[in-house]
Amino acid sequence: MTRFWEKKRVLITGHTGFKGSWLSIRLREEGADLLGVGLKSRHALDNFSVSGLESKVTTAYQDIRDFEGLSRIFRDFKPEIVFHLAAQSLVATSYDRPKETFETNTMGTLHVLEAIRRCPAVKSAVLITSDKCYQNVERVLGYREEDRLGGDDPYSASKAAAELVIQSYRQCYFNDGRPLIASCRAGNVVGGGDWSEHRIVPDCFRSLFAGNPVVIRNPKATRPWQFVLEPLRGYMMLAEKLFDGQRKFSAAWNFGPSLEKAYTVQEVTDAILKDWGGGKVMIEPNPLFHESNLLQLDCAKAGRELGWKPRLTFEESIRWTTQWYKALRADPKKEMYDFCVRQIRDYRGTETE
């Protein structure tokens, strides 16, 4: 991958967020010419902040709900490759702010697509939605890319709607292959630098940093847990294929862990506490909002056609995540960029195994 990305003009929306910050670091290390588009970081200890990315990546602070401002950025930068990760990414927040959720996730995606349509320089675009875009009937079998879209909560519905917008643009405006676009549906991502509310891994470390018991809402719920670098590798592989004009990759793609074992919230919490070296757990008796108990992805297509598969085990994913927070805990003033780069290099070593 290294040589491909050298000097490529890459625009990332949502680069101040959790996944976006890790993608920014990886692409910067690959030699890409980056422009990040996002909102100001909201947490002093998130990965964007503690990795010092504001001084390392050219940033345009821009809300994707403002189409004119977004379109101007595209016109000026003329990106060759676009990664769209900007989103209102929390289920709980979607209950409190449904209008903002749909405006950001659905209309924001529309704005990115329209900016791409008006920017002839773009050759490849990868747009990230969510595993929650599927109509979840809590079946044991993992959801495939052709399964029905839907969503009972505002977040899930906004992501399903975004998928329909992407499909529409692909068929109506990008059917000639200029540019080629793909949508990605990734499972629950773990890794250093995420402090989002109402997510089990950040909730764990927030409690551990404060010396409080970890409170979990739904201990038996399963999710497709994976380390942050796993789906990012898939996004980058897709972007390369699209850039090279391989039209069969202009489609929807799942990225998640193996279906052989589904891990529960309780198991995730126990693994974190084990790697941390202690801590207590409390079960919240009355959760404030509904969440599905079972959600799994079938990622056979990515393995079969793209050659992508998870490289880390569940235990390794939790251990790498805990190591990041331990390093931050040991020295909160230390810049974490080099630590992230070391994890990226270690992960890249698994890509050739």
Summary of the structure (lengths in Angstrom):
residues: 353
radius of gyration: 19.0
end to end distance: 14.9
largest distance: 56.6
contacts: 1229
relative contact order: 0.14
helix: 46%
strand: 15%
